[in-house]
Amino acid sequence: MTDVASTSSLGVMLNNTSSSNSSNSSKKKVVPVRQYLDESVVPCLREAMKELVKVRPEDPHEFLAKYLMKHNPNQQQHHQHQQQQQQTTTTTGQKMSSILENNASERAAEKSNDKATEVEEREGEEVQEEKKNEGEA
C-alpha cells in the first residue's frame, strides 16, 4: 500500500509545478517538474535502470548510486572542459617556450655576428695601419 501511495503522490508532484519554483522565478527559468526531470535526470536514470536489471546486484541502491556518479553527463562535460583547458595551457606553454628559445638563439647569433664584425673591423684597421706604416717606411 505504501508503494501505491508514494507512486501516486509522485505522479501528482510530477504533473504540477512546485510552488517553491515560482518563488525562484526571478533567478531561474521555471519549468514544470516533469519537464525538468525528463530533461535532466531521466535519460541517465533510464540507462542506469536498464543496467541494474541486467546485472541484478546484491545492493541495487549502491549500484545505482555508483552508476549515476560514473555516468553523470555534467561531470563528463566538466572533465572534458578541464582536459581542453589543460591542453590549451600545455600548448600555450610549449609555444611560449619555443618562442623564448628562438629569441635566445637569435640573440646568441646576433652577439656572435657582432663579435665577428668587431674582429673583422679590427683586422681591417690593422691592415690599414700596416699599409700606412709601410707607406711611411
C-alpha positions as a Markdown table, in Angstrom:
| # | Residue | x | y | z |
|---|---|---|---|---|
| 1 | Met | 0.0 | 0.0 | 0.0 |
| 2 | Thr | 2.8 | 2.4 | 0.8 |
| 3 | Asp | 4.3 | 2.0 | -2.7 |
| 4 | Val | 1.0 | 2.8 | -4.3 |
| 5 | Ala | 0.5 | 5.9 | -2.2 |
| 6 | Ser | 4.0 | 7.1 | -2.8 |
| 7 | Thr | 3.8 | 6.4 | -6.5 |
| 8 | Ser | 0.5 | 8.4 | -6.8 |
| 9 | Ser | 1.9 | 11.3 | -4.9 |
| 10 | Leu | 5.0 | 11.3 | -7.1 |
| 11 | Gly | 2.7 | 11.4 | -10.1 |
| 12 | Val | 0.8 | 14.4 | -8.7 |
| 13 | Met | 4.1 | 16.1 | -8.0 |
| 14 | Leu | 5.4 | 15.4 | -11.5 |
| 15 | Asn | 2.3 | 16.8 | -13.1 |
| 16 | Asn | 2.4 | 20.1 | -11.2 |
| 17 | Thr | 5.0 | 22.8 | -10.8 |
| 18 | Ser | 6.3 | 23.3 | -7.4 |
| 19 | Ser | 5.2 | 26.4 | -5.6 |
| 20 | Ser | 8.8 | 26.9 | -4.4 |
| 21 | Asn | 9.8 | 27.1 | -8.0 |
| 22 | Ser | 7.6 | 30.1 | -8.6 |
| 23 | Ser | 9.3 | 32.0 | -5.8 |
| 24 | Asn | 12.7 | 31.4 | -7.6 |
| 25 | Ser | 11.3 | 32.7 | -11.0 |
| 26 | Ser | 13.4 | 35.8 | -10.8 |
| 27 | Lys | 16.5 | 33.7 | -10.5 |
| 28 | Lys | 15.8 | 30.8 | -12.8 |
| 29 | Lys | 13.5 | 29.9 | -15.7 |
| 30 | Val | 10.7 | 27.9 | -14.1 |
| 31 | Val | 9.7 | 24.7 | -15.9 |
| 32 | Pro | 7.3 | 22.0 | -14.9 |
| 33 | Val | 8.7 | 19.3 | -12.6 |
| 34 | Arg | 8.2 | 16.6 | -15.1 |
| 35 | Gln | 9.9 | 18.5 | -17.9 |
| 36 | Tyr | 12.8 | 19.3 | -15.6 |
| 37 | Leu | 13.3 | 15.7 | -14.6 |
| 38 | Asp | 12.8 | 14.4 | -18.2 |
| 39 | Glu | 15.5 | 16.8 | -19.4 |
| 40 | Ser | 18.0 | 16.5 | -16.6 |
| 41 | Val | 17.8 | 13.1 | -14.9 |
| 42 | Val | 15.5 | 10.6 | -16.7 |
| 43 | Pro | 17.9 | 9.8 | -19.6 |
| 44 | Cys | 20.7 | 8.8 | -17.4 |
| 45 | Leu | 18.4 | 7.1 | -14.8 |
| 46 | Arg | 16.7 | 5.1 | -17.6 |
| 47 | Glu | 20.1 | 3.7 | -18.7 |
| 48 | Ala | 21.0 | 3.0 | -15.0 |
| 49 | Met | 17.8 | 1.1 | -14.6 |
| 50 | Lys | 18.5 | -1.0 | -17.7 |
| 51 | Glu | 21.9 | -1.9 | -16.4 |
| 52 | Leu | 20.5 | -2.6 | -13.0 |
| 53 | Val | 18.1 | -5.2 | -14.5 |
| 54 | Lys | 20.9 | -6.8 | -16.4 |
| 55 | Val | 23.4 | -7.0 | -13.5 |
| 56 | Arg | 20.9 | -7.6 | -10.6 |
| 57 | Pro | 23.5 | -6.7 | -7.9 |
| 58 | Glu | 23.0 | -7.6 | -4.2 |
| 59 | Asp | 22.9 | -3.9 | -3.3 |
| 60 | Pro | 20.9 | -2.1 | -6.0 |
| 61 | His | 21.0 | 1.2 | -4.2 |
| 62 | Glu | 24.7 | 1.3 | -4.1 |
| 63 | Phe | 24.9 | 0.1 | -7.7 |
| 64 | Leu | 22.6 | 2.9 | -8.9 |
| 65 | Ala | 24.5 | 5.5 | -6.9 |
| 66 | Lys | 27.8 | 4.4 | -8.4 |
| 67 | Tyr | 26.3 | 4.2 | -11.9 |
| 68 | Leu | 24.8 | 7.7 | -11.7 |
| 69 | Met | 28.0 | 9.2 | -10.4 |
| 70 | Lys | 30.1 | 7.5 | -13.0 |
| 71 | His | 27.8 | 8.4 | -15.9 |
| 72 | Asn | 26.8 | 11.9 | -14.8 |
| 73 | Pro | 26.8 | 14.0 | -18.0 |
| 74 | Asn | 27.6 | 17.2 | -16.1 |
| 75 | Gln | 30.7 | 15.7 | -14.6 |
| 76 | Gln | 31.8 | 14.4 | -18.1 |
| 77 | Gln | 31.3 | 17.8 | -19.6 |
| 78 | His | 33.2 | 19.4 | -16.7 |
| 79 | His | 36.0 | 16.8 | -17.1 |
| 80 | Gln | 36.2 | 17.4 | -20.9 |
| 81 | His | 36.3 | 21.2 | -20.3 |
| 82 | Gln | 39.2 | 20.6 | -17.8 |
| 83 | Gln | 41.1 | 18.5 | -20.3 |
| 84 | Gln | 40.6 | 21.1 | -23.0 |
| 85 | Gln | 41.9 | 23.8 | -20.7 |
| 86 | Gln | 44.9 | 21.6 | -19.8 |
| 87 | Gln | 45.7 | 21.0 | -23.4 |
| 88 | Thr | 45.4 | 24.7 | -24.2 |
| 89 | Thr | 47.7 | 25.6 | -21.3 |
| 90 | Thr | 50.2 | 23.0 | -22.3 |
| 91 | Thr | 50.1 | 24.1 | -26.0 |
| 92 | Thr | 50.4 | 27.7 | -24.9 |
| 93 | Gly | 53.3 | 26.9 | -22.6 |
| 94 | Gln | 55.1 | 24.9 | -25.4 |
| 95 | Lys | 54.6 | 27.8 | -27.8 |
| 96 | Met | 56.0 | 30.3 | -25.3 |
| 97 | Ser | 59.0 | 28.1 | -24.6 |
| 98 | Ser | 59.6 | 27.7 | -28.3 |
| 99 | Ile | 59.4 | 31.5 | -28.8 |
| 100 | Leu | 61.8 | 32.1 | -25.8 |
| 101 | Glu | 64.2 | 29.6 | -27.1 |
| 102 | Asn | 64.1 | 31.1 | -30.6 |
| 103 | Asn | 64.6 | 34.6 | -29.1 |
| 104 | Ala | 67.6 | 33.3 | -27.1 |
| 105 | Ser | 69.1 | 31.7 | -30.2 |
| 106 | Glu | 68.6 | 34.8 | -32.2 |
| 107 | Arg | 70.3 | 36.9 | -29.5 |
| 108 | Ala | 73.2 | 34.5 | -29.3 |
| 109 | Ala | 73.5 | 34.6 | -33.1 |
| 110 | Glu | 73.4 | 38.4 | -33.1 |
| 111 | Lys | 76.1 | 38.5 | -30.4 |
| 112 | Ser | 78.2 | 36.1 | -32.4 |
| 113 | Asn | 77.8 | 38.2 | -35.5 |
| 114 | Asp | 78.6 | 41.4 | -33.6 |
| 115 | Lys | 81.8 | 39.8 | -32.4 |
| 116 | Ala | 82.7 | 38.6 | -35.8 |
| 117 | Thr | 82.1 | 42.1 | -37.2 |
| 118 | Glu | 84.3 | 43.6 | -34.5 |
| 119 | Val | 87.1 | 41.1 | -35.3 |
| 120 | Glu | 86.8 | 41.9 | -39.0 |
| 121 | Glu | 86.8 | 45.7 | -38.3 |
| 122 | Arg | 89.9 | 45.3 | -36.1 |
| 123 | Glu | 91.7 | 43.2 | -38.7 |
| 124 | Gly | 90.7 | 45.8 | -41.3 |
| 125 | Glu | 92.1 | 48.6 | -39.1 |
| 126 | Glu | 95.3 | 46.6 | -38.5 |
| 127 | Val | 95.8 | 46.1 | -42.3 |
| 128 | Gln | 95.2 | 49.8 | -42.9 |
| 129 | Glu | 97.8 | 50.7 | -40.2 |
| 130 | Glu | 100.3 | 48.2 | -41.7 |
| 131 | Lys | 99.8 | 49.7 | -45.1 |
| 132 | Lys | 100.1 | 53.2 | -43.7 |
| 133 | Asn | 103.3 | 52.1 | -41.8 |
| 134 | Glu | 104.7 | 50.5 | -45.0 |
| 135 | Gly | 103.9 | 53.7 | -46.9 |
| 136 | Glu | 105.8 | 55.8 | -44.4 |
| 137 | Ala | 108.8 | 53.5 | -44.4 |
